[in-house]
Amino acid sequence: MKTLTNNYIFKALDAYPYDLEEAIEALTYALAYDEKNVMALCLMGRIYAERLHDFDKAKEYYAEAITENINAFHVYPHYINVLLWNDDNQEAERLIDFALTIKGADKGVLNVKKSQYLEKCGEYKKALKALKEAKRVTYNNDYLYTINQEKERIKGKMPKEKKKEKGKKEKKKKK
């Protein structure tokens, strides 16, 4: 059964995101053979989130995948995206904090998700701090570029510090 399930998962991975009909059909077969297959549940969650924009259904698939294997580190970044898109901010914060403790999880990606959460909350300095940590634990030049782009976007949102007009205020104090 395991081989048949994996064959359908490979078909779904090959079809996603270009042929959604084939991907969903393959995942339906995979889940019929193994309804608790974490990879199939995660990919089905991605389809519902990224293509169908049914965030509640996607959350169900992701929650089921994590229930089946809490250490399935590949599920967390996608699940966190759905929570952020759906404005489930407190749940996203808890999931990010937990995911950062999982062995094997991509700490760079998770810290970028943390910075996106903090940016969404308007905590720009903390978001930049999370990006600094992401940069420290990232070993991929392409992803370092992504982190730098995130950093520039957040810096662009930060309020500009106003320069004090010394001349006028000092003159008034002297009089």
C-alpha positions in Angstrom: 0.0 0.0 0.0 2.8 2.4 0.8 4.3 2.2 -2.7 0.9 2.9 -4.3 0.3 5.8 -2.0 3.7 7.3 -2.8 3.2 6.8 -6.6 0.0 8.9 -6.3 1.8 11.5 -4.2 4.6 11.8 -6.9 1.9 12.2 -9.5 0.3 15.0 -7.5 3.7 16.7 -6.9 4.5 16.5 -10.6 1.1 18.0 -11.5 1.0 20.8 -8.9 0.5 23.7 -9.5 0.1 23.5 -13.2 -2.6 20.8 -13.5 -4.8 21.1 -10.4 -7.3 18.6 -11.6 -4.7 15.9 -12.0 -3.1 16.9 -8.7 -6.4 16.7 -6.7 -7.3 13.4 -8.4 -3.9 11.9 -7.5 -4.2 13.2 -3.9 -7.7 11.8 -3.6 -6.4 8.4 -4.5 -3.4 8.7 -2.2 -5.6 9.7 0.7 -8.0 6.8 -0.1 -5.1 4.4 0.4 -3.6 6.2 3.4 -5.9 8.8 4.9 -3.2 9.9 7.3 -0.3 10.5 4.9 1.3 13.7 5.9 2.7 14.6 2.5 -0.7 14.2 0.8 -2.5 16.1 3.6 0.1 19.0 3.3 -0.2 19.2 -0.5 -4.0 19.1 -0.3 -3.8 21.9 2.3 -1.6 23.9 -0.1 -4.1 23.5 -3.0 -7.0 24.7 -0.8 -4.9 27.6 0.5 -2.9 28.8 -2.5 -5.2 28.0 -5.4 -8.8 27.8 -4.0 -8.4 30.3 -1.2 -10.4 28.2 1.2 -8.3 28.9 4.3 -10.6 27.0 6.7 -10.4 23.8 4.7 -6.6 24.2 4.3 -6.2 24.7 8.0 -8.1 21.4 8.6 -5.7 19.6 6.3 -2.6 21.1 7.9 -3.9 20.5 11.4 -4.6 16.8 10.5 -1.1 16.5 9.0 0.5 17.9 12.2 -1.7 15.7 14.4 -0.4 12.7 12.5 3.3 13.8 12.7 4.1 16.8 14.9 7.7 16.7 13.6 6.7 17.1 10.0 8.7 20.3 9.6 7.8 20.8 6.0 4.2 21.5 6.9 4.8 24.4 9.2 5.8 27.2 6.8 2.7 26.5 4.6 0.4 26.3 7.7 1.8 29.6 9.0 1.1 31.3 5.7 -2.5 30.3 5.9 -2.8 31.5 9.4 -1.3 34.9 8.5 -3.5 35.2 5.4 -6.6 34.4 7.4 -5.6 36.9 10.2 -5.3 34.2 12.8 -2.3 36.1 14.2 -2.2 34.7 17.8 -2.4 31.1 16.4 0.4 32.0 13.9 2.6 33.3 16.7 2.2 30.2 18.8 2.8 27.9 15.8 6.0 29.9 14.7 7.4 29.7 18.3 6.7 25.9 18.4 8.0 25.2 14.9 11.3 26.9 15.8 11.9 24.2 18.4 11.5 21.3 15.9 14.7 19.5 15.0 15.4 19.7 11.2 13.0 22.7 10.6 14.4 25.4 8.4 15.0 28.1 11.0 15.7 30.7 8.3 12.3 30.3 6.7 10.6 30.2 10.1 12.3 33.4 11.2 11.2 35.1 8.0 7.6 34.0 8.8 8.1 35.4 12.3 9.3 38.7 10.8 6.2 38.7 8.5 4.0 38.2 11.6 5.7 41.0 13.5 5.5 43.3 10.4 1.8 42.6 10.2 1.5 43.6 13.9 3.4 46.8 13.2 6.4 45.8 15.3 9.0 46.7 12.7 12.1 46.7 14.9 11.3 43.2 16.2 10.6 42.1 12.6 14.1 43.3 11.6 15.6 41.5 14.5 13.9 38.2 13.4 15.3 38.8 9.9 18.7 39.2 11.4 18.4 35.8 13.0 17.1 34.4 9.7 20.1 35.7 7.9 22.4 34.1 10.6 21.0 30.6 10.1 20.5 30.7 6.3 23.1 29.1 4.1 21.6 29.7 0.7 22.5 32.8 -1.4 19.1 32.9 -3.1 17.3 32.9 0.2 19.7 35.5 1.6 18.5 37.7 -1.3 14.9 37.1 -0.3 15.7 38.0 3.3 17.4 41.3 2.2 14.3 42.1 0.1 12.1 41.5 3.2 14.4 43.8 5.2 14.1 46.6 2.7 10.3 46.3 2.5 10.1 46.5 6.3 12.5 49.4 6.5 10.4 51.3 4.0 7.4 50.9 6.3 9.1 52.3 9.4 8.1 55.8 10.4 10.7 58.4 9.5 12.3 60.2 12.5 11.5 63.9 12.4 14.4 66.3 12.7 14.0 68.9 15.3 14.1 72.5 14.3 16.9 73.7 16.6 17.1 77.3 15.3 13.6 78.4 16.1 13.3 76.7 19.5 16.7 77.8 20.7 15.9 81.4 19.8 12.7 81.3 21.8 14.5 79.9 24.8 17.1 82.7 24.8 14.4 85.4 24.8 
